[in-house]
Structures are given as structure tokens and as C-alpha cells.
Amino acid sequence: MAEREPKVLTFDIVGTIIDFETGLLAYLRRTCGEAAAKLADGAILDAYRAARGTKGASRFPDDLERVYEAIAPQLGLPRDPAIARGFAQSARDWPPFADSVDALRRLGRRYKLVAMTNAARWALDLMAPRLGNPFHDTVTVDEALCEKPDPQYFAFTRGRLSRDGYAQRDILHVAQSQYHDIGVAKALGYTVCWIERRKGLAGSGGTITAARQTEPDYHLANLAELAELAEAGGLLMRT
């Protein structure tokens, strides 16, 4: 088999590039006062993960209004509709990981960058400027009409890329979620890079746990490592 560089990097956004856990925790601690101050980060994220695992009618992050209403009585947080609505709207302020902006700028010099997010269009449109607007194309649930790990999401994105002459063999998929991205992408035949943002940390945080862990083609701790690998000529795919 020949080895060559990818032409396109497709990225999960929330959890891979945007630090939603820090954003959610900051909102709760700012808004819920002492009720949230008494809770460990892990306890909040465990409750959040369980609630997110139950399918809601709204798209993410609008679904977080339902999630707050589910976790508030469990955690002793205020049962306030305004706080629940604000929990979803907090996506407007979720920060990028410290390495995201610079790494995307560096990677964008070499590859076409495409966002593949389970977030709604309104949320991505607010996140992208904080990232330096690095993407050549973006796909949200509003366009795909499904959420990862549905294989149709990948098929939709692949169809868009085919208009510009790119095939699946040209794509490296980059993500932190084994459940939403790595498992399904690998099963579909993509080359995958797992960004393990919680490397060295206990628990699964806010991300739904996969039934089994998929071995990725690349296993890195952050996007800075991916940019360094690419610039050193080590980011290759077997085709």
C-alpha cells in the first residue's frame, strides 16, 4: 500500500476543538451559586452525560435546556426555567481549548479543513469566529438532518466533498469522542485521529461512553501534536 498525506481534515468540534466541559461548569458555578459550588466537577459531568444519553426532541445545544431540567433535582440546583434556557445558550461562550486556534491555523496551510458538528448552525456560527474562522466548509445537524454516530452524517459530508473532487481516501477524520466519531468513522473505512482530550483524567467527563474502544490510526492528546506531526511530514495515510 502507498502512503500519502491527506487532502482534507474533517473535525468534530464540541469536545475536540471547543472545551464544552469548562464552559458548562463555568456557567453553572456562575449562575447557581452555592448549590453548584458544593458539587465536584465529576459529579456534575456524570449527571450531564447520563442526561445527554437520553435522546431529546431538540437539537444540540438547544437540548441542554431539557438536560438542565433533568439534572437540577438530582444535583440540588435551582429549578428555574431561565437558568435552564441559559444552560443551552451558554454555548455562545464556550471557550476553545488553548491549542485550538493556533493548531487550526497551522493545519489550514496544508489541508482543507471541514467542520462536522452535532451542534446546530446557530452555535457553530458563534464558535467559528472564536477559532479564527479556519474552516473551508462546515456541516451541522441542520444540513445533515442527523447526528453522529449515524453513518448518514458521514455520507452527507462525503457527498459535499465529492463536489470539489475529494474522495474518502483523501480524508482524515479528527475527533475526541470514541462514541460519536472514532468508532463509526473507522468502521466506515476512514483514517481516524483520536484526540484524547481527557488523557490522564479519571472518568468520561461529559462525553457518552462507547461500548468498546476503537483503535485509531493516530492517537494524540491535543491538536498541537497533530499540527506538529503534519509539519514534520509524519501525517500519512495508507491508500
N, C-alpha and C positions, 0 to 999 in steps of 0.2 A: 504493500500500500504506500502511496505517495503521501508526503506531509506538506502542508501549506498553511499560510496564515488565513484566518477567517476574513471575510469581507464585511460582515455585519455582526455587531454585538446587540443582542436583544436583552433588555434588562427588566427584571422585576423592580418595582420602585419602593413600595412601602415595606420597610424592614431590611431592604438591601441598600438603598440609597438614602431614604428618609427614615430617621430614627423615631418611629411612631411610639415606641415604648416610653422614651423620655418625654415626648410630647404629651401623651395621655397622663402619665404620672404627674407632670408639672401642672396640667390643668386641674386634676383632682385635688392636689395639695393646695393650689392657689384658691380654688373655689369652695372646697368642702371643709377647710379649716382643720380644727382639732380632730374631727371624725376621720379625716384622711391621714393626719399626722401620726395617729396611733397605729396605722397599718404598715406592715413591711411591704416593700415593692413586690416581692414574690407573691404575697397573698393577694394583692390587687391584680397582678398579671395572671395568676392562676384562675381567679374568678372571671376575669375578662376573657381568657382563652376558652373556658368552658362555655360561656355565653355566646361567644362568636361561633363556636362549633355547632350551635343550633341555628338552622337557617332562618333568616328573617325575610320579610317581604321587600324591604328597601335595599338599594344598592349601597355598598360601602363607599364612603364612611357615614352616609345617612343612617345606616343600620345601627350605628353606635348609640342613637337615641334609645332604641329598644334594648341594647346591651346595658346601658346605664340603668334603665328601669329594672333589669333583671338582677344586676349585681348590687344595687343600692341596699335592698333589705338584707342581703347576705353579709355585707360588709359594714352595716350600720351607717351608711352615708345618707345625706338628706334626700328624701323622696320629693324632688322638686322638678316639675316639667321643664323649667327654664334651664336648670343645670343639665338635664338630660339632653336638651337641644344643643346646649353649649358643648357637651361632650363630643357630639358629631362635628360641630363647627370648629372644634379645636384643631382639626386638620389644617386649617388655614395657617397655623403657627408651628406645626411640627418641624423640627429642625433637620437639616441634612446631617449625616454623620460627618465627623471632622475631615475625613479624607475625600468625601464625595465630589466636591466641586472641582478640586484640582485634578483628581484622577479622571473624571469625565472629560475635562478639557484636554488632558494629555491623550486619552484614548480617542477622542474625536478627531485628532490629527491623522489617525491611521485608519479608522474604521467608520462605517456608517453606524450611528447609534440610534436604536429604536426602543422606546418605552413600551412595555407590556404590563399594564397595571390593572388590578382588580378594583381600583378606585374609580369613582365617577369622574367625568370630564371636568366638572367644576373644580374638583380637588386637585387634579393634575395641573390644570391651568394656573393654579395658585402656587403649586410646588415648583414647577419648571423654572420660573424666574429666579427663585432662591438657589437653584442649581446652575444658574448661568445660561439657561435655555440651550442645553447641549444637544438636544435630540433632533435628528433629521426627520423622524416620523414618530408619531405617538398613537397607541391604541389603548382605549379604555373599555370598560364594560358597556358604555353607551354605543360604541361601534360594534363590538364583538357580540353583544347580546347574550353573553355567558361569562362565567368566571373560571379562571384556572382553579382546579386542575382539569377542567373539561378540555379534552383534546381539540374540540372545535375552536377554542380560543387560539391555539397554535395554528390551526388550519387557516383561520381568518387572517392572522398576521402574515403567514407564509404567502397567502394569495396576494396581499398588498405588496409584499416584497417582490413577487414574481413580475409585477408590472414594470419594475426597474431592472429586471434581468437577473435577480438573485434567486438561487435555489437553496433548498435546505442544507446542502453540503457547504454552503458559504456562511452558515450561521453558527455562532457560538452563543448559547443562552446562559445568562449570568443571573444568579438568584440566591437568596438565603434560605428560602423555605423548601425543605425536603417534601413537605406535603403538597404545596400548591404548584411547585415548579420542577424541582430536580427529578423526582420520581417519574412524573408523566413525560417530561421532555426527553429523558434518557430512554424510556420505553418507546417513544416515537422515533428514536434514531438520531436525536440531536447530540452534538457535542456539548457538554454542560460544564459550567464552572460554579461550584458551590462556594459562596461567600459565607462562611460560618461566623456571623456577627456575634454570636454568644459563645464563641470558643473560650473555654476555661471557666464559664459561668455555669452555675447549677440551674437545672430546670430548663423548660422550653420557653419561658417568657410568655409573650403574647401570641406566639405562633402555634397554630394547631399542629399537634404531633403526628408525624407519618406513622403508618402501621409498621413499616420497615424502612431502614436507612438504605438509600441508593448510593452506590459508589460512583462519584463523579469523575470526569476526566481531569479536572483541576479542582483542588481543594485549598482555598486560601482564606485568610482571616479578614481581609478587607479589600477595598478597591485600589488602594495604593499599591498593594502587592501585585494586583492584576496589571496596573499601568507599568510598573517596573518590569514585570515579566515580558510584556509586549515590547517595551523599548529595548530590552536585551535580545529580542528576536526569539524568545522562547515560547511564544504563544502560537502553537501549531496544532493543526487538526489532521487526522488521518482520513484521506478521501480515496 
